[in-house]
Amino acid sequence: MYKRSGFLALATAGMVLCTAGLAPSVSQAAGAAPVRGDGKGSYAETNGLTAEDVRLINTLNEKALDLGRPDKAAGEGLPNATASLRPSAAAGGRVTPPAEPLDRMPDPYRAHGDRATTGISNYIRKWQQAYSHRDGQARQMTEQQREQLSYGCVGVTWVNSGPYPTNRLAFASFDEDKHKNALENTSPRPGETRAEFEGRIAKQSFDEAKGFNRARDVAAVMNKALENSHDENAYLNNLKAELTKKNDALAGEDSRSNFYAALRNTPSFWDSSGGDRDPSKMKAVIYSKHFWSGQDPWSPADKRKYGDPDAFRPDRATGLVDMSKDRNTSRSPAKPGESYVNFDYGWFGDQKEANPDHTIWTHANHYHSPEGGMGPMQVYESKFRSWSAGYTDFDRGTYVITFIPKSWNTAPAKVKQGWP
């Protein structure tokens, strides 16, 4: 039996308090998992979703928009502890999976290429065995955490990072010279409109590996600044000194900017069982968001269909992306029958693997609807190349820094695919 979505206490959303855990490896169990899109197919085509499925997914994601708006202060506009994020009946029957016994071991994942796949209940078992420990004790995933997880790709990041993702510290890499050269020295393909051409060239000028590496470099500087800082002022002074030493343009960010305010805007920093206002008890971690650039409702229709070349470009000096205009709006169809989802999230954490291609990204296909048309939620663990390949639904890929307490084990140094 699956429990229908219940109340979700968002005032303390997703406090995943953990310490040490296991790092399972990928299973070679039989059974092919769907392969992530290579940028040529849509999310719906790759995952076998109908237009109605996509509409329901987007409706649910849009309902949660206010939870992660980067222009809001932490906690502003969130429902109180007795409020619910339960979707309307039109949102397609999302349900919260049942609790899993703490002593039940996960089943082997299905491995295919760069991806390992499992169902949501099996992921809960792995999470309890590998990521839930606190003070040496494994903990059962709570009802609140299971409800968060049931939201699909964003749910995976949500349950591991704490609050609903805000995307305040998003990084990307855009090659201005490559973009300019392509516009000046290449032409639209046969049958390609100018708007399609400009959107395609802009998308090809982003480099996800460089964007990811930029986020990792900044997170490393933040973590060094956190080490011996026992109050926020000490952390900010250490951070500015480290950035200045590296001649990093982020040192010049305004003291009131999202960059310098990020720690104080993290709910778990203030929690007595989390950071307890001590920066040395926190660490910077990373997740990723893929989305569509043409979100301005007042822009020409072609930009909503083929992308806005100027939207969501990173700052040339810092690599920061202004996400304040991200409305979780999906790409507009250019042809009858096309249907696009509004975003995809992947959880990275704090893995120490140096080669991006060997890192593991945890995400999902869609929200959990075992009795609906979409079916149950599947959780994916993908190598970076598979994660970053994207779909035609998205033309932007950002890599976002957030903070979690060091006592949580949702972001271990080493992650392996699957189980055991």
Sequence and secondary structure as in RCSB ss.txt:
>XXXX:A:sequence
MYKRSGFLALATAGMVLCTAGLAPSVSQAAGAAPVRGDGKGSYAETNGLTAEDVRLINTLNEKALDLGRPDKAAG
EGLPNATASLRPSAAAGGRVTPPAEPLDRMPDPYRAHGDRATTGISNYIRKWQQAYSHRDGQARQMTEQQREQLS
YGCVGVTWVNSGPYPTNRLAFASFDEDKHKNALENTSPRPGETRAEFEGRIAKQSFDEAKGFNRARDVAAVMNKA
LENSHDENAYLNNLKAELTKKNDALAGEDSRSNFYAALRNTPSFWDSSGGDRDPSKMKAVIYSKHFWSGQDPWSP
ADKRKYGDPDAFRPDRATGLVDMSKDRNTSRSPAKPGESYVNFDYGWFGDQKEANPDHTIWTHANHYHSPEGGMG
PMQVYESKFRSWSAGYTDFDRGTYVITFIPKSWNTAPAKVKQGWP
>XXXX:A:secstr
  EE     GGGTT              BS        SSS HHHHHT  HHHHHHHHHHHHHTGGGG TTS TT
TT   TT      GGG   EE     TT      EEETTEEEEEHHHHHHHHHHHT  BTTB     HHHHHHHT
T HHHHHHHHHSS     EEE  B HHHHHHHHHH    TT  HHHHHHHHHHHTB HHHHHHHHHHHHHHHHHH
HTT  SHHHHHHHHHHHHHHTT GGGGS TTSHHHHTTTT HHHH TTTTTT GGGEEEEEEEEEE S   TTS 
HHHHHH  TTTT   TTT EE  TT        SSTT    SEEEEEEES   SSGGG EEEEESS  BTTSSSB
S EEEEEEHHHHHH  TT SEEEEEEEEEETT  SS S   SS  
